[in-house]
Amino acid sequence: MQVMKRILNVLVPLALVVAMALVMLGSRSGLNGTWVKRSGDRTLPDEITIRAKGNQFRERWFDKGGISTILIQCDGAEHLWLSIDPIRITHHARLDGKTLVITKHISGLRDAAGSITGGVFVKQWAVTQDGRELVVTGGHPETTFDRRPLLASLFSGTP
């Protein structure tokens, strides 16, 4: 009886630590996790946290007003992004494991001659094969993010 209690006193905390480690490592697969910008587009935040689950992509970051969040439905349907008369921007997104592709359709722009035009812009968020880099391409300079070290979250907050 005493031996069983001693074994349980060791195994239960050990099992909890292993389970917690597996959950943390599992959340680092694919796009999920916190990413630190190494180079690229200065308009993108220096650090972002991404959660891609089911048909949703959520991006969070710190800015001057606190924490900002963008939630994108990745169901293939066309959704309104922005509408300021006469400009209208819609988008559809596709999430495929380690890659998010967002296609924006813009209408109502005026060219230099005053004619109304539009356009299609594609942005891709893709994690490299080894899972250590996130590369954002399309529309702006290519931007590269590195995974935030696992232990860094113990010493500072994440968005």
Secondary structure, 3 states (H helix, E strand, C coil): CHHHHHHHHHHHHHHHHHHHHHHHHHCCCCCCEEEEEEECCCCCCCEEEEEEECCEEEEEEEECCEEEEEEEECCCCCEEEEEECCEEEEEEEEEECCEEEEEEEEEEEECCCCCEEEEEEEEEEEECCCCCEEEEECCCCCEEEEECCHHHHHCCCCC
